[in-house]
Every structure is written in C-alpha cells, then in structure tokens.
Amino acid sequence: MKLYKICFVLVLSGLFMATQVCAYETTAKNAILMDFDTGEYLFTKNITEPVPPASMSKLMTVYILMNKIKDGSIKLTDTFTTSENAWRKGGAATGGSTMFLAIGDEVSVEDLIKGIVIQSGNDACIVVAENISGSEEDFAVLMNKTAQDLGLNNSSFANSTGLPHPDQKMSMEDLAKLSQHIIKEFPELYHYFSEKEFTYNNIKQGNRNPLLYSMKGADGLKTGHTEEAGFCLNASAVKGNRRLIEVMSGMSSNKERSEEAERLMSWGFREFDNFKLLTKGQNIAKAKVWYGKMPEVELTVADDVIKTMHLSKVDKVKVKAEFDEPVTAPVVKGQQVGQLKIKVKGQDAVFVPLIAANEVEKLGLFGRFWANVKYFVFGAK
C-alpha cells in the first residue's frame, strides 16, 4: 500500500482586488464574527470565556419554544397563562425589560415570541418557561440539556431571562453557534427578530437592536444589558449572498455598542468573501483498485467546498489529495477513501473527506486468481 499525495493549486487571484491585511481591534471585552454558511471565524476575542450573557441568553428560551413549534407540540395560536410569579419577577414593577403582562393574561405563543425578541420581556420568558416545564427551575434544566445537545460547552443556565445569577453564563462562541441554529432551523419563524416594534396592552415598544435601524440587511438577533455584563449585542446581517453573525459583550454604553457592532460587521463584509474551491461531484483524482472489476475509481467530494478568506491573503490555495492505494474492492459509492488538505495562506488547514464517485464490484474467484498471477509476474503497476 502506498500513500499518495497529489497536490494542486487553485489560483483565485483574478477574482478580486487585493488589499492590505490590517489587524482589527474592538473595545468589546469579548467578541466573535462568524460566517453563517461556512461557520468560519473572521474575528475572535476571548470567545470561549463564559461570561454573563444578560438578555442574549433569551435566545435559548426562544430556541426551545421554536423547536416545539417546529415539531408540532406547540402552535403559534396556543395560549399560555401569566402567573403571579411571572408578573412579580418580570412585570412592570421590577423596572426591567417587560412585555407588560398582567396576572391571569392568556397570551398567544406568537405574541410571546414578539414580546421576547422585540421587547425583551422578562415576564414573557418566565411565562414560556412555566408553561413548557412547569417552573422556571425545571425549564433551566431543559436549557442546560439543550445546550449540551447543541454542543454549547461553555454555557450554563439558571433562568429563562438572563437576569443576573452566578450560574447564568455563555461564551461568545456558543451564542454565535446558537444564533446559527436558530436561523438554519426556523427560517419560517426567524422574521420576528427583524420586526422593529410591537404593541401589547396598548403599550408600543421598539426593538432594541441598533443595527436594524442603521445597517441595511440587518435582521436579528438580540441585545442585552446588565451592570455586570455591560452592553451586549448578538446580531446578524445579510449582504448579497453572504450572512454574518456577530456577538459582542462588555461595552460601556449603548452608543459604543451601536458603533462597535456596525464597525465589526461592515469590516467583515468588506474584508472577506466566500470562494467555491471545489464542486460537488467534481473528479479530483483516481485511485487504483485491487481485486476490482474496474482498475480505478474516481475520487470526488460529497458537497461543494466553500471557504471564507480574507481578500488580501488569497493568491493561491493549495489542495492536497491524500489517499492510500490500491483500494481493496468492493468499493461503495460515497465511501471515504482519503482526504483533501486545503491550505490557505495565514489560516489553519481544513480537511475534507475524499470519497469514491462510483462503485467498483469485486472480482470473482477466477478473476482474483489472475490478478494475483499478474501481480507476482509483473509486479504492482
């Protein structure tokens, strides 16, 4: 068996005007900028540190509710009852963000979603928690289980609202991933995040997300603010065929939050782009097959290979196909035979499975006999 490494270069330099790489800085204490489609990080600052997420943690409450709508166990038209507990902990008398629910209110699920994502209502979150799990404490257990299922390893929850609690922590990386899940999994519900105002009990409140008003293409997700967390923002925006997600925390004012969020998002759209390096089904290499009815098998990739790259760093992309041959028959279509190592200057290498483009059946007993004879007489070729 021999390990073959076939290296080829994709030249993309004609696709853009090169610019100089500049280090980016932000006053946010923690920040991440992520490409929605590729999941690649464009900017990071203390992204795995669990910090108080303030109202950004309401995204987990919304995720659980939307997931139940998606599976059919809850409908938008269903109504939830407002308890005295929800009113006392999250109502108008608390001075915090509220939907202005009254004790005994029967509220539609759709209005509760709006009350959370537009008005950041603490009372709305507690109503959702109590009606799904019976109590906010039991709902926090569900939040932690959901975080574990989603691979959010630097998050923990003690309540549905994000109100200060020593066990209420999330990292910027986890918030970005959670946002990605919401956008991907609930496209028919995501539009609520972009609505700029909502009126309940004759009280109209505006969406606190500053990018909805200042940046074309911005359509979500959630602000947050407590004394401990500072001013925070979890946002997403679309420009052309690209979507970016950013999460920032630890800023000192609403003005700073607005300016830093727009600056980071604009920088990401300006300095980076997505490039299709390989196309699904594209023939990349051939591997010899031992005991096969065909002497070779074509190797390809299962999906388009798209990479997010800084424009100034992309003059050549090195792609190395690595596989052992001969491959022993039978070979199943889609079977992983090797891997592609994709290296872009200044970035970590990415590995993509290299798969068989077609099946190759195994020779019969007589065919295998002659294959052995040829091997011993003529050697491997």
C-alpha positions as CSV (number, residue, x, y, z in Angstrom):
1,M,0.0,0.0,0.0
2,K,1.3,3.4,-0.9
3,L,0.3,6.8,0.4
4,Y,-0.3,9.2,-2.5
5,K,-0.3,12.9,-2.0
6,I,-1.5,14.7,-5.1
7,C,-1.0,18.5,-4.7
8,F,-2.6,21.1,-6.9
9,V,-3.1,24.8,-6.7
10,L,-6.2,26.8,-7.2
11,V,-5.4,30.3,-8.5
12,L,-8.0,32.8,-7.4
13,S,-6.0,36.0,-7.7
14,G,-8.1,37.2,-10.7
15,L,-11.3,37.2,-8.7
16,F,-10.6,40.3,-6.6
17,M,-8.5,43.4,-6.0
18,A,-6.0,42.6,-3.3
19,T,-6.0,44.8,-0.1
20,Q,-3.5,45.0,2.8
21,V,-4.3,43.0,5.9
22,C,-4.9,45.1,8.9
23,A,-5.2,43.9,12.4
24,Y,-8.7,44.6,13.8
25,E,-9.4,45.8,17.3
26,T,-12.6,46.4,19.2
27,T,-13.4,47.9,22.6
28,A,-15.7,45.0,23.4
29,K,-14.3,42.7,26.0
30,N,-15.5,39.6,24.2
31,A,-16.4,39.3,20.5
32,I,-16.8,37.0,17.6
33,L,-17.6,37.4,13.9
34,M,-18.6,34.3,12.1
35,D,-19.6,33.4,8.5
36,F,-23.1,31.8,8.6
37,D,-22.6,29.4,5.7
38,T,-19.1,28.2,6.3
39,G,-19.0,28.5,10.1
40,E,-15.6,30.0,9.9
41,Y,-14.5,32.7,12.3
42,L,-13.4,36.1,10.8
43,F,-12.6,37.7,14.2
44,T,-12.3,36.4,17.7
45,K,-11.6,37.9,21.1
46,N,-12.0,35.8,24.3
47,I,-14.7,33.7,22.6
48,T,-14.7,30.7,24.8
49,E,-14.8,32.6,28.1
50,P,-18.2,32.0,29.9
51,V,-19.5,35.5,30.8
52,P,-22.8,36.9,31.9
53,P,-24.9,37.0,28.7
54,A,-27.7,39.2,30.0
55,S,-30.8,39.1,27.8
56,M,-28.8,37.4,25.0
57,S,-29.5,34.2,26.9
58,K,-33.2,34.6,26.0
59,L,-32.1,33.1,22.6
60,M,-32.0,29.7,24.3
61,T,-35.6,30.3,25.6
62,V,-36.7,31.2,22.1
63,Y,-34.8,28.3,20.6
64,I,-36.6,25.8,22.8
65,L,-40.0,27.4,22.1
66,M,-39.4,27.5,18.3
67,N,-38.3,23.9,18.3
68,K,-41.6,22.8,19.9
69,I,-43.5,24.8,17.3
70,K,-41.5,23.1,14.6
71,D,-42.2,19.6,16.0
72,G,-45.9,20.4,16.3
73,S,-46.2,20.1,20.0
74,I,-47.0,23.8,20.3
75,K,-48.8,26.1,17.9
76,L,-48.4,29.9,17.4
77,T,-52.1,30.2,18.2
78,D,-51.9,28.4,21.5
79,T,-52.2,30.5,24.6
80,F,-50.1,30.5,27.8
81,T,-51.3,31.8,31.2
82,T,-49.5,34.5,33.0
83,S,-48.8,33.5,36.6
84,E,-48.3,35.8,39.6
85,N,-44.7,34.7,39.7
86,A,-44.1,35.8,36.1
87,W,-45.7,39.1,36.9
88,R,-43.7,39.7,40.1
89,K,-40.3,38.6,38.7
90,G,-40.7,40.1,35.2
91,G,-43.5,42.6,35.2
92,A,-43.6,46.4,35.1
93,A,-42.9,46.8,38.9
94,T,-39.4,45.3,38.5
95,G,-38.1,48.1,36.4
96,G,-36.6,45.6,33.9
97,S,-37.5,44.8,30.4
98,T,-41.1,43.7,30.3
99,M,-43.9,42.9,27.9
100,F,-46.4,44.4,30.5
101,L,-48.3,41.2,31.1
102,A,-50.9,41.2,33.8
103,I,-51.7,38.3,36.2
104,G,-54.0,35.8,34.5
105,D,-53.4,37.1,31.0
106,E,-53.9,34.4,28.3
107,V,-51.2,35.2,25.8
108,S,-50.8,33.7,22.4
109,V,-47.5,32.0,21.7
110,E,-46.9,34.3,18.8
111,D,-47.3,37.4,21.0
112,L,-44.9,35.8,23.5
113,I,-42.3,35.4,20.8
114,K,-42.6,39.0,19.8
115,G,-42.6,40.0,23.5
116,I,-39.2,38.3,23.9
117,V,-37.4,39.1,20.7
118,I,-38.7,42.6,20.2
119,Q,-39.5,43.8,23.7
120,S,-37.0,41.6,25.6
121,G,-39.8,40.8,28.1
122,N,-38.6,39.0,31.2
123,D,-42.2,38.3,32.1
124,A,-42.7,36.7,28.6
125,C,-39.7,34.4,29.2
126,I,-41.0,33.2,32.6
127,V,-44.5,32.6,31.1
128,V,-42.9,30.4,28.4
129,A,-40.7,28.6,30.9
130,E,-43.6,27.8,33.3
131,N,-46.0,26.7,30.6
132,I,-43.4,24.4,29.0
133,S,-41.7,22.9,32.0
134,G,-44.0,23.8,35.0
135,S,-41.4,26.0,36.6
136,E,-38.5,28.2,35.6
137,E,-36.2,26.0,37.6
138,D,-37.2,22.9,35.6
139,F,-37.0,24.9,32.4
140,A,-33.4,25.8,33.3
141,V,-32.7,22.1,33.4
142,L,-34.1,21.8,29.9
143,M,-32.0,24.8,28.8
144,N,-28.8,23.1,30.0
145,K,-29.8,19.8,28.4
146,T,-30.4,21.6,25.1
147,A,-27.1,23.4,25.3
148,Q,-25.4,20.1,25.8
149,D,-27.2,18.6,22.8
150,L,-26.1,21.5,20.6
151,G,-22.5,21.3,21.7
152,L,-22.6,24.6,23.6
153,N,-19.9,23.6,26.0
154,N,-19.3,26.9,27.7
155,S,-22.8,27.8,28.7
156,S,-24.9,27.2,31.8
157,F,-28.4,28.4,32.7
158,A,-30.2,29.1,35.9
159,N,-33.2,31.1,34.5
160,S,-35.0,31.8,31.3
161,T,-34.4,35.6,31.2
162,G,-30.7,36.3,31.6
163,L,-31.2,38.2,34.8
164,P,-28.0,38.1,37.0
165,H,-27.2,34.8,38.5
166,P,-23.8,33.2,39.2
167,D,-24.7,30.1,37.1
168,Q,-26.0,32.1,34.1
169,K,-23.1,32.2,31.7
170,M,-22.5,31.9,28.0
171,S,-19.5,32.3,25.7
172,M,-19.5,34.4,22.5
173,E,-18.7,31.3,20.5
174,D,-21.8,29.5,22.0
175,L,-24.0,32.4,21.3
176,A,-22.8,32.6,17.7
177,K,-23.5,28.9,17.2
178,L,-26.9,29.1,18.9
179,S,-27.8,32.0,16.5
180,Q,-26.7,29.9,13.6
181,H,-29.0,27.1,14.7
182,I,-32.0,29.5,15.1
183,I,-31.5,30.9,11.6
184,K,-31.0,27.5,10.0
185,E,-33.6,25.5,11.8
186,F,-36.5,28.0,11.9
187,P,-36.5,30.1,8.7
188,E,-40.3,30.5,8.8
189,L,-40.1,32.0,12.3
190,Y,-36.9,34.0,12.1
191,H,-38.6,37.1,10.7
192,Y,-39.8,38.0,14.2
193,F,-36.3,39.1,15.0
194,S,-36.3,41.8,12.4
195,E,-39.6,43.4,13.4
196,K,-38.9,46.9,14.8
197,E,-41.9,47.3,17.1
198,F,-44.6,45.5,18.9
199,T,-47.7,46.7,20.9
200,Y,-49.2,44.8,23.8
201,N,-51.7,46.1,26.3
202,N,-51.7,49.3,24.2
203,I,-48.0,49.9,25.0
204,K,-45.8,50.1,22.0
205,Q,-42.1,49.2,22.4
206,G,-39.3,49.3,19.8
207,N,-36.7,46.6,19.1
208,R,-33.5,47.5,20.9
209,N,-31.2,46.1,18.2
210,P,-29.4,49.2,16.8
211,L,-28.3,47.5,13.5
212,L,-32.0,47.2,12.4
213,Y,-32.0,51.0,12.1
214,S,-28.5,51.7,10.9
215,M,-27.4,48.8,8.6
216,K,-29.1,47.6,5.5
217,G,-29.6,43.8,5.6
218,A,-29.5,43.5,9.4
219,D,-32.3,41.2,10.6
220,G,-31.6,40.0,14.2
221,L,-31.0,38.8,16.8
222,K,-30.8,40.1,20.5
223,T,-29.4,42.8,22.7
224,G,-28.5,42.6,26.3
225,H,-27.5,44.8,29.2
226,T,-26.8,44.4,32.9
227,E,-24.3,46.1,35.1
228,E,-22.1,43.0,35.3
229,A,-22.4,42.1,31.6
230,G,-22.2,45.6,30.2
231,F,-23.8,46.4,26.9
232,C,-24.1,43.4,24.6
233,L,-25.3,42.5,21.2
234,N,-25.9,39.3,19.2
235,A,-26.6,40.4,15.6
236,S,-26.8,39.0,12.1
237,A,-26.9,40.7,8.7
238,V,-27.1,39.8,5.0
239,K,-25.2,41.4,2.1
240,G,-25.5,39.9,-1.3
241,N,-25.3,36.1,-0.9
242,R,-23.5,36.3,2.4
243,R,-24.7,36.3,6.0
244,L,-22.5,37.1,9.0
245,I,-23.2,36.6,12.7
246,E,-21.5,38.7,15.4
247,V,-21.7,38.6,19.2
248,M,-20.1,41.3,21.4
249,S,-20.2,41.9,25.2
250,G,-18.7,44.1,27.8
251,M,-19.2,47.6,26.2
252,S,-19.7,50.6,28.4
253,S,-22.7,52.4,26.6
254,N,-25.5,51.9,24.1
255,K,-23.6,54.3,21.8
256,E,-20.4,52.2,22.0
257,R,-22.4,49.1,21.4
258,S,-24.0,50.5,18.3
259,E,-20.8,51.8,16.8
260,E,-18.7,48.8,17.5
261,A,-21.3,46.4,16.2
262,E,-21.7,48.2,12.9
263,R,-18.0,48.7,12.5
264,L,-17.2,45.0,13.0
265,M,-20.0,43.8,10.8
266,S,-19.0,46.2,8.0
267,W,-15.4,45.2,8.3
268,G,-16.3,41.5,7.8
269,F,-18.3,42.2,4.7
270,R,-15.6,44.4,3.3
271,E,-12.5,42.4,4.0
272,F,-13.7,38.8,3.5
273,D,-15.6,36.8,0.9
274,N,-16.6,33.2,0.3
275,F,-15.0,31.2,-2.6
276,K,-16.1,27.9,-4.1
277,L,-12.9,25.9,-4.3
278,L,-14.4,22.6,-5.4
279,T,-17.8,21.5,-6.8
280,K,-19.8,18.5,-5.5
281,G,-19.1,15.5,-7.8
282,Q,-16.0,17.1,-9.4
283,N,-13.4,14.5,-10.4
284,I,-10.3,15.2,-8.3
285,A,-8.1,12.2,-8.6
286,K,-8.1,8.4,-9.4
287,A,-7.1,5.6,-7.1
288,K,-6.1,2.1,-8.3
289,V,-8.4,-0.7,-7.1
290,W,-7.2,-4.1,-6.0
291,Y,-9.5,-7.1,-6.9
292,G,-11.9,-4.7,-8.7
293,K,-13.8,-5.2,-11.9
294,M,-12.6,-1.8,-12.8
295,P,-8.9,-0.9,-12.4
296,E,-9.5,2.5,-10.9
297,V,-12.1,4.6,-9.0
298,E,-12.7,8.3,-9.4
299,L,-12.4,10.3,-6.3
300,T,-14.6,13.4,-5.5
301,V,-16.2,15.4,-2.7
302,A,-19.7,15.0,-1.4
303,D,-20.5,18.7,-1.3
304,D,-19.3,22.0,-2.7
305,V,-16.2,23.1,-0.8
306,I,-16.6,26.7,0.1
307,K,-14.1,28.7,2.2
308,T,-14.2,32.1,3.8
309,M,-11.0,34.0,3.1
310,H,-9.5,37.4,3.6
311,L,-9.1,39.1,0.2
312,S,-5.5,40.1,0.7
313,K,-4.4,36.6,1.7
314,V,-5.8,34.7,-1.3
315,D,-3.4,34.5,-4.2
316,K,-3.1,30.7,-4.2
317,V,-4.9,27.9,-2.4
318,K,-3.1,24.6,-2.0
319,V,-5.2,21.5,-2.2
320,K,-3.6,18.2,-1.4
321,A,-5.4,14.9,-2.1
322,E,-4.1,12.2,0.3
323,F,-5.1,8.6,0.0
324,D,-3.7,5.0,0.2
325,E,-3.8,2.8,-2.9
326,P,-4.7,0.4,-4.1
327,V,-8.1,0.5,-2.6
328,T,-9.5,-3.0,-2.0
329,A,-12.7,-3.9,-3.8
330,P,-15.6,-3.8,-3.3
331,V,-15.7,0.0,-3.3
332,V,-19.1,1.6,-2.4
333,K,-20.1,4.8,-4.0
334,G,-19.6,7.6,-1.3
335,Q,-17.1,5.5,0.6
336,Q,-14.4,7.7,2.1
337,V,-11.0,6.8,0.5
338,G,-8.9,9.6,1.7
339,Q,-8.9,13.3,2.4
340,L,-8.3,16.7,0.9
341,K,-6.0,19.0,2.8
342,I,-6.9,22.6,1.9
343,K,-4.4,25.3,3.0
344,V,-4.9,29.0,2.6
345,K,-2.0,31.3,3.4
346,G,-2.3,32.6,7.0
347,Q,-5.1,30.1,8.0
348,D,-5.2,26.7,9.6
349,A,-5.6,23.8,7.2
350,V,-9.0,22.4,6.5
351,F,-9.6,18.7,5.9
352,V,-12.4,17.4,3.6
353,P,-13.3,13.7,3.1
354,L,-12.3,12.4,-0.3
355,I,-15.0,9.8,-1.5
356,A,-15.5,7.3,-4.2
357,A,-17.5,8.8,-7.1
358,N,-18.7,5.3,-8.2
359,E,-18.9,1.8,-7.0
360,V,-16.4,-0.9,-8.1
361,E,-17.5,-4.5,-7.7
362,K,-15.1,-7.2,-6.5
363,L,-13.8,-9.8,-9.0
364,G,-14.9,-13.4,-8.7
365,L,-12.6,-16.2,-7.6
366,F,-11.2,-16.7,-11.0
367,G,-10.6,-13.0,-11.6
368,R,-8.8,-12.7,-8.2
369,F,-6.6,-15.7,-9.1
370,W,-5.4,-14.0,-12.3
371,A,-4.9,-10.7,-10.5
372,N,-2.6,-12.5,-8.1
373,V,-0.7,-14.1,-11.0
374,K,-0.3,-10.8,-12.7
375,Y,0.9,-9.2,-9.5
376,F,3.6,-11.9,-8.9
377,V,4.7,-11.9,-12.5
378,F,4.6,-8.3,-13.4
379,G,4.5,-6.6,-10.0
380,A,2.4,-3.6,-9.0
381,K,1.8,-1.1,-11.7
